[in-house]
Amino acid sequence: MVKKKKKWPSAKGKGAKAKKNTPTAAPVRERKEDDEAIEIDGTVIEQLRNANFRVKLDNEMEVMAYTAGKMRKFRIRIMPGDKVIVALSPYDLTRGRIVYRHR
């Protein structure tokens, strides 16, 4: 004799509460930082810890920059002397995010 598994009551069944009208997908959060970021070309001067770099921009300014998440994900290596694009926040022009490495 085969035992039947006991089914739990579904949301549409008698015993469960009916779900309220909720959206199925989570709301998408807008990223303001990307829209307002200032992108400038530069050259990596020094490689620091934790994927941080000292970058000299084309306007002779030096900034501290970190590797963007997509570049970390795909393990794009950055070495001193590489030409990169740095996205600077308008709030702090001394720190930036490396978003692209030129080939």
N, C-alpha and C positions, 0 to 999 in steps of 0.2 A: 504494500500500500504506500503510495507516494503522498508525502505531506505537502499541502499547498502553503506557499508563503503568505503571510498576512500582509495585506496592502495598507499603507498609510492613507489616511483621508487626504484627498487632493484639495486644492484651494477652491475648486468648484463643487466639491462634495457637500454633504449635509453638515458634518461636524465642524468643518473649518470655516474661519471667517473669510469673507470675500475680500479680495485685494482691492485697494483703492486705485484710482486712476493715476499710476505713476509711470514716468517715462522708462522705457526699457534700457536705453543707453545712458551712461553717465554724461552729464553736461561737459562740453569741451571748454577748457579754461583758456582764455586768450593770453598769449605771451606778449606783453608790451615791450619787453626788453629787446626782442629781435627787431621790432619795428623802429625803435628809437636808437638802435645801436649805430655807432659811427664806424664804418669799415675803412681801415687804412693799411697800406702795404708796409712791410718792414722786414728786417733781417734778424735772425736769432743770434744773439751775442753769446749767451751763457745758458747752460742747461743746469737747472736747480732740482731740488728734491720734489717728489710728489707731482710729477708732470708739470712743473712750473718752469718758466723760461724768462730770461731777460731779453727783451726785443728792442732793437733800435728802429724807430719808425722813419719813414722817408722825410719827415719834417724835423729830423735830428733830435726828437724827444725819445727818452728811454722809458719803457713801461714794463711792468711785471705782467706776464700772461700765463694762463693755464690752457691745457689742451681741452678742446670741446669733447663732449660725451661721444659723439659719433666717431670722432677720430680715435678715441680710446677703444671704442667697441670694435672697430676694424683694424686696430693696432697699426695705425699710420705713425711711422717713426719720424721724429723731428730731431735734427742735429744742429749744432752751431754752424752758422753760415747759410742755412736754408732760408729761402724767401718765403714769407708767409703773409696771410691776410689776418689782421687782428680786428676784432669787433670790440670797440670801446663803449662803455656805458657813459651817457651824458652826465651822470652823477659823480663818477670818479674817473678822471682821465688818466690816472696813474696805473690802473689795473685793466686787463683786457682778457679776451678769450680768443685763442687761435682757432679760426674756423676753416682755414684752407692752407695747404702747403703746395707751393708751385713745384712743378716737376723739373 
